[in-house]
Amino acid sequence: MYIKVTVDLRNYSEKEIDLRLSDQYTVRKFIDIVWEVEKLNQQRREGDYIRIENKARILAGDQILGDHGVTNGDRLVIL
């Protein structure tokens, strides 16, 4: 299923973007997509973690978005 999420890049570029993507991506692939779309040159932090800000949940790089509660309208912060 496709979901629409807001990505908060406050730890890297003080920017927010809206994305529509599959909920079957892993967190690591999701971060790869964000880096590619935004053409970020900064080095990523080790571990590939995101926080679902509106649900107070943290996900690691190998976890699948949809399996861990990421749904339409969520706000994801890349840590």
Residue frames as qw, qx, qy, qz and C-alpha x, y, z in Angstrom:
[[0.000, 0.890, 0.457, 0.000, 0.00, 0.00, 0.00],
 [0.389, 0.438, -0.035, 0.810, 1.18, 3.53, -0.69],
 [0.381, -0.745, -0.421, 0.351, 1.36, 6.06, 2.11],
 [0.234, 0.783, -0.007, 0.576, 1.90, 9.81, 2.27],
 [0.667, -0.543, -0.274, 0.429, 4.30, 10.97, 4.97],
 [0.076, 0.966, -0.152, 0.194, 6.06, 14.16, 5.99],
 [0.844, 0.001, -0.216, 0.491, 9.82, 13.79, 6.37],
 [0.249, -0.965, 0.080, -0.016, 11.53, 16.11, 8.84],
 [0.798, 0.318, -0.191, 0.475, 15.22, 16.63, 8.05],
 [0.273, -0.945, 0.055, -0.172, 15.91, 18.96, 10.99],
 [0.749, -0.527, 0.300, 0.268, 19.07, 17.04, 11.93],
 [0.675, 0.077, 0.450, 0.579, 20.55, 17.55, 8.46],
 [0.259, 0.255, 0.371, 0.855, 19.09, 20.49, 6.54],
 [0.137, 0.345, 0.399, -0.838, 16.28, 22.20, 8.49],
 [0.382, 0.125, -0.490, -0.774, 13.88, 21.10, 5.76],
 [0.564, 0.162, 0.719, -0.373, 10.60, 19.18, 5.54],
 [0.288, 0.196, -0.660, -0.665, 9.34, 17.26, 2.53],
 [0.769, 0.109, 0.383, -0.500, 6.21, 15.29, 1.72],
 [0.102, 0.320, -0.880, -0.336, 6.62, 11.88, 0.09],
 [0.876, 0.076, 0.106, -0.464, 4.33, 9.20, -1.27],
 [0.249, 0.471, -0.844, -0.053, 5.92, 5.77, -1.10],
 [0.762, -0.138, -0.603, -0.192, 5.29, 2.10, -0.41],
 [0.580, -0.649, 0.319, -0.375, 4.90, 1.02, 3.20],
 [0.996, -0.037, 0.018, 0.079, 6.90, -2.14, 2.35],
 [0.470, 0.675, -0.379, 0.424, 10.26, -0.33, 2.28],
 [0.703, -0.351, -0.392, 0.479, 12.73, -0.84, 5.08],
 [0.238, -0.923, -0.071, 0.294, 13.81, 2.20, 7.07],
 [0.499, -0.392, 0.442, 0.634, 17.24, 2.00, 5.39],
 [0.346, 0.368, 0.645, 0.574, 15.69, 2.08, 1.88],
 [0.038, -0.908, -0.417, -0.018, 13.38, 4.92, 2.93],
 [0.342, -0.802, 0.136, 0.470, 16.40, 6.98, 4.03],
 [0.479, -0.063, 0.589, 0.649, 18.19, 6.11, 0.75],
 [0.225, 0.672, 0.603, 0.366, 15.19, 7.46, -1.17],
 [0.174, -0.948, -0.193, 0.182, 15.12, 10.70, 0.86],
 [0.450, -0.567, 0.344, 0.598, 18.87, 11.23, 0.28],
 [0.412, 0.188, 0.657, 0.602, 18.42, 10.65, -3.46],
 [0.102, 0.814, 0.534, 0.206, 15.37, 12.92, -3.80],
 [0.228, -0.959, -0.069, 0.152, 16.92, 15.76, -1.80],
 [0.679, 0.569, -0.204, 0.416, 20.45, 15.26, -3.21],
 [0.514, -0.840, 0.165, -0.062, 21.95, 15.54, 0.26],
 [0.586, 0.580, -0.494, 0.277, 25.75, 15.50, 0.44],
 [0.371, -0.624, 0.522, -0.447, 25.98, 15.10, 4.20],
 [0.308, 0.165, -0.932, 0.101, 27.17, 11.85, 5.70],
 [0.708, -0.436, -0.326, -0.449, 24.35, 9.83, 7.26],
 [0.401, -0.552, 0.602, -0.415, 24.56, 8.83, 10.87],
 [0.205, 0.188, -0.960, -0.024, 25.28, 5.22, 11.66],
 [0.197, 0.168, 0.869, -0.422, 22.34, 2.89, 12.24],
 [0.210, -0.210, -0.593, -0.749, 19.65, 4.42, 10.01],
 [0.067, -0.434, -0.789, 0.430, 17.05, 5.28, 12.66],
 [0.154, -0.418, -0.304, -0.842, 13.82, 7.23, 12.26],
 [0.077, 0.238, 0.704, -0.665, 11.30, 8.48, 14.80],
 [0.122, -0.578, -0.663, -0.459, 7.57, 8.45, 14.11],
 [0.078, 0.182, -0.331, 0.923, 7.04, 11.77, 15.84],
 [0.541, -0.262, -0.068, -0.796, 3.26, 11.68, 16.13],
 [0.892, -0.219, -0.335, -0.211, 3.36, 8.16, 17.63],
 [0.365, -0.750, 0.513, -0.204, 6.50, 8.43, 19.83],
 [0.959, -0.015, 0.275, 0.063, 8.07, 5.34, 18.26],
 [0.002, -0.748, 0.581, 0.322, 11.63, 4.72, 16.96],
 [0.952, 0.265, 0.143, -0.057, 12.45, 2.32, 14.12],
 [0.467, -0.535, 0.566, 0.420, 15.82, 0.84, 13.12],
 [0.180, 0.522, -0.556, -0.622, 17.21, 0.36, 9.61],
 [0.083, 0.063, -0.955, -0.276, 16.08, -3.20, 8.96],
 [0.270, 0.402, 0.747, -0.456, 12.45, -2.72, 10.05],
 [0.106, 0.391, 0.677, 0.615, 9.67, -2.45, 7.44],
 [0.141, -0.137, 0.099, -0.976, 7.63, 0.75, 7.66],
 [0.620, -0.237, -0.350, -0.661, 4.15, -0.80, 7.34],
 [0.712, -0.186, -0.669, 0.106, 4.87, -3.65, 9.75],
 [0.430, -0.215, -0.504, 0.718, 5.72, -1.16, 12.50],
 [0.047, -0.733, -0.567, 0.373, 2.80, 1.22, 12.29],
 [0.086, -0.317, 0.228, 0.917, 3.81, 3.85, 9.72],
 [0.312, 0.610, 0.727, 0.042, 0.60, 5.05, 8.04],
 [0.225, 0.677, 0.336, 0.615, -0.78, 7.98, 6.02],
 [0.212, -0.895, -0.098, -0.381, -0.10, 11.36, 7.55],
 [0.789, -0.496, -0.093, 0.350, 2.75, 10.31, 9.83],
 [0.118, 0.943, -0.287, 0.115, 5.64, 12.66, 10.49],
 [0.948, -0.069, -0.056, 0.305, 9.00, 10.87, 10.25],
 [0.114, -0.934, 0.337, 0.027, 12.19, 12.40, 11.65],
 [0.860, 0.307, -0.312, 0.262, 15.47, 10.98, 10.35],
 [0.609, -0.780, 0.123, 0.081, 17.80, 10.66, 13.34]]
